[in-house]
Amino acid sequence: MNQLDCARSEIDRIDAELARLFEERMQAVQGVIEYKKATGMPILDTGREAQVIEKNTARIQADDLKAYYAQWQKDLMALSRQYQAKVLGRDVAAYQGVEGAFAHIALKRLFPYAKAVNFSSWKEVFEAVESGAAAYGVLPLENSTTGDVGEVLDLCFSHNCYVVQMYDLPVVQNLLGLPNATIADVKTVYSHPQGLRQSAKFLQQMQMNGIEYPNTAMAAQHVAQMGDISLGAIASAETAELYGLKVLAPEVNQASGNTTRFIVIAAQPAESGNRFSVLFTVDHAAGQLAKVIQIVGEMGFNMECIKSRPLPGTPWEYYFYVELVGDAKQQNSQKLLKEMQLVCRSVKQLGVYSKEEKA
């Protein structure tokens, strides 16, 4: 037996032991599942996961392996969550659009084993989560090129759902057409308004007419069904494969770092995290917003984001959305929320979630 065969034989032995330990670990998870079923506790506990990963990674002796082991632990935790969701019947995740939409792509990366259920509107996704028909909803919140998806933030304001996770999906827009079409054939292009805006420079250069469609994947589906070589769609390469189209021009979005931030909503808030978001309103009077910002600063919180949106049903008044660094369960975070309630008309803790810290 040569050196390679010896190494492979040793790896096979270790893999067999890992398989046994994996089954043993998942059997131990049954106790966690029973407790969460009895108490209604959320599946995701980011604080607990962070502690377990840190503790276990510290057991690795080789420094150059620590980062790899930490990632392996994260992947293992994700598998455990998916298994818990299946056993508990919480493995339905909702999105808007059709298969191949960017929301569907984000969903499958976040919940690879979930039952993906599609709806025709973002409002229906919120309603599915509220009613319990879906455990999670995956929705776009913001694009790095074209900005906020305001309607989704408005739905966060008006519905009783919580943000439990955020996920940044790199978005590459492509011009899709029929298999027998060339780029010169295409005169009219369908896509979601964001897709058209992200690709506006390309469409202008090619003198193509853009028509808004509810969803990028639905636009591709429409082009495939119409069978007209003069029609094209702006969508993902994955969508082309799904609907029998071909990529006529890749990467047509003008920003190379084009990224869409998706939120995951649930009926109950997460147990812990290193970020939390708040929706609030203030009286329409001078200095009220400044008082809120002053409270946040004086209590030592880093405000990573602040947005304003028109207050539904009240012309020329606004509600505000802020993202803050910190664990919402900590005493100083709870004190902050109480202080905000003294100067705000309304305060709603929208989400608790974790973001990777930048080095």
N, C-alpha and C positions, 0 to 999 in steps of 0.2 A: 504494500500500500504506500503510495507516494504522499508527499506533504499535503497536496490539495485534497486527496481522498481522506486523509486523517483529519484535516480541518473540517471537512464537510460531515464526517461521521460524528465529530464532537458537537457540531451545530445541530445535527439531527437529534442527538441525545438531549441537548438543552431545550430544543423546540418541543420535544415530547413532554418534558417536565413543565415547560411553560403552558402547554395545552391543558395539562392536568390542573395546574394552579389557576388557570383562567376559569375553568369550570368550577373550581372550588370557590373562587372569588365571587362569581356570579350567583352561586348558590347562597353565599353569605349575604348577597344583596337582597335576597328574599325577605330577610328580616327588616331591612330598610323599607322595602315595598309595602309590607304589611303595616308598618307604622305610619307611612305616608297615606295609605288608604284609610286607616282609621281616623287620622287627624285632619285629612285634607291638606296636608303640608305640600307646598310646591316641590316639584322634582328638582329644579335647579336651585342650588345653594352655593353661590359663587364664593362666599367667604370660607365655607367648609372645604370646598375644592382647592382653593388657594393654600389653605393650611396643610392639606394632605400632600399636595405637590411639593411644597417647600420642605416638609418633614422628610418625605421619601427621597427627594433629590439630595438632601444633605447626607444620606447614607451612601451615596456613590463616592468611591474613593478617588477615581480618576477625574481630575478637573475638566479634561477635554471631553468627557462623556456626559457631564452634568446637563448641558443644554439639550442634548439628544434625549436623555432620560426624562427630563421635564416635559418635553414634547410628547414622548410616549405616554406619560402619565395623563396628559391632557386628552390625548386620543382615547385612552382607556376610560377616562371619566365620561367622555362623550358617548362612547358605546354603552356604558352603564346607564346613562340617562335615557338613551333610546330604548334599551331593554325595559327599564322601569316604565317608560311611557306606554310601551306595547302591553305589558302585563296589566297596567292600571287603566287601560283603555283611553289613555291621553295621547295617542299617537297620531291624531289628525291635525294637520297644519293647513291653513287656508291662505290663498293668495288671489289677487285680481288678475284676470286675463286668461290665457290659454297656455298649454304646455309649450315651453320654449321661451316664454316671456322672461325678462330679467328677474322679476320677482320669483318666478318658478325656479330659475337657476340658483338664486340666492337660497331659496327654501331647501332645495336638494343638497346644497353644501352644508347648510345648518342642520338639517334633519334628514339625513340620507335614507333612513329606514321608515320615515313617516308616511302616512297616507295623505298625499297632497290633494286637496280639494280646491277647485277653482270657482270664482264668482265673477260676475260681470262688473262689479263696482267695488270700490274701497269700502263704502258704507256697509255693504253686505258682509265683508270680511269682519268688520267690527261687530256686527250683529251676530255672526256665527260664533265669535269668541264669547260675547256676552251671554248668549243662550246656552253655551256649553256644547254646541255642535262641533266646534273645533277647539282644541286645547291652545293653539297658537295661531297668530296671524302674522304674515310677513309682508311688510309694506315699505315703499320707498319714502324717505323723509327729506332727502337733500341730494343734489348732484353738485359735484365740484365745479362744473362748468356753467350750468344753467340755474343753480340756486335751489331754493326751497320748493317742496311739493306742498303748497299751502293747504290744499284740501285735506291732506292726511293730518296735518297739524290741527286743523279745525275739527276733524273727527275725534282726535285725541281730547280736545277740549270738551266736546259735547257727549262723549260716551264714557262709560265706567269700565275702562280697560287700563292696563298698566304696561309700560315699556319694561321688559325684562332682559333685553339684549339688543346690542347694536352690531351691525356687520357691514363692513365696507367692501363692495364688490367692484373691481375694475371693470369698466364698461367699454367694450370696443364695438363701435357701430360699423356696419358693412352695408354696401348696396347689394341687395339680392334681386335676382331675376329668374325667369324661366330657363330651363336647361338649354334651350335653343336660342336664347336671346344674347345679344352683345350689349355692351354699355352704350353704344351709339343708338340702339333701338329704344332705349328707355326715355320716355318723355314725362311721365307722371309717377311720383313716388309717394307711397303711403307710409306713415309711421306715427307713433305717439308724438304729441307736441314737443316733448323734451328731446326725442330722437331727431326731429326736424331741426330744432334749434341747435343741437349739438353738431349737426352736419350742414348748417346753413351755408357756410362758405363753399363747401363742395357742390351743393345743389345750385348755388348761384353760378359758379364757374362752369358747370355742365349745362346750365340753362334748363334745369329740370323743375317742374312744378310740384311743390310739396302739398300734400293733402293730409290733414290730421285724421288719425284713427285712434280708437280707444287704447290700443296696446300694440307694441312692436310685433309680437308674435301673431296677433290677430291680423295685422297688416300683411304679414308674410303669408298667412293662411288665405287671405282674400286674394292676393296676387296669384297664388297657386290655383285657386278655384276659378279665377277669371280666364286663365289661359291666354292672356294677351301679352305679347312680347314688349309692348310699349309701356307696360306697368312694372314698377319695381317697389321694393320695400327697404326701409332702413331698419336693420335688426341684427341680432347676433348670428355668428356662424353656426352655432348649435341649432338655431331656428331653421336655417337653410336645409340642414340635413333632415329635420323633422318633416318638412313640407315639400320635399323634392325640388328645392330651388338650388341655385348655385350662387356663389359669391362673385359678383361682377367687378366689384371694387372693394378691397379690404381697407379697414381703418379710415373711414371717411369723416370721423369726428375730428374737429380741428384741434382739440386739446389732447395731447398724448397721455396725460395722467388722468383722463376722464374716469371718475369714480362715483358710484351712487351709494349713499349710506342708507341701509335698510334698518328698520326697527322690527323687533319681535314683540308682539303684544300678547298679553294673557289676562285672564279674569282676576288673578291675584298677583300682588307684587312679589318680586324676588325677596329672598330673606336678607341678602346683603350684597354689597358691591363697592367699588371704589369711586363711583359716580352716581349722582342722582339728579333728576330733572324736576322742575316745578313750573306749573302754570298759575298765573295770578292776574288779578285785575286790581286797579286802583281807582279812586275817585278822580273824575275829570277836572283836576285842579292843579295849579302850578306847584311844582316841587314834589309831587307825590311819588313819581317814579324815582327821583333822586334820593328820596328817603330810603326806599328799598335797596338801592344800590349801595348807599352808605352803610346800611345795616350789614349787608353781605360783606363789604370790605372791612368794617370794624371788627367783625367776628372772625376774620382771617380766612375766608373762603375764596378760592380762585374761581371766578366765573369764566368758564371756557366759551360760553356762547350765550347770546341774548337775542331774541327775535320778537317782533311785534306783529300782530295780525288784527284785522278789523273784528270788533266784537259783534257777533251775529245779532241782528235785530236792533242794533244801537248805532246809528250813523255817526261817524267821526270819533268813535271811541274804540279802544283797542285792548286786547289782552296780551300778556307777555309770557314768553317761554324762556327759561334759563337752564343751563347745564352747569352743575357745580361739582368740584372735586371734593370727594369725601364719602364716608359711609353714612347713609341716611339713618342707620340705627344708633350711631354714636350720640352721646349726650349733647355735644355741642351742635350737632345737626338738628336734633329735635328742638333745641333752644332757638336756633335760627328760624325754624318754621313758626314757632310761637311768636317770636319777635315780628316776623313778617305779617302774621295775622293781625297784629295790633295796628298796622298802617295800611294793610290791603283790604279791599272789599271782599275778595275771595282768594283762597290759596288751595291748590291741589297738588299733592305730590304725585307726579305722573309716572316716574320710573326710578328703579334702582337697578344698576347694571355695572359691569366692569369693562374697562378699556385697558389694553396693554399699555404700560408706561413706556414712554419714549426715552431711550438712553441719552 
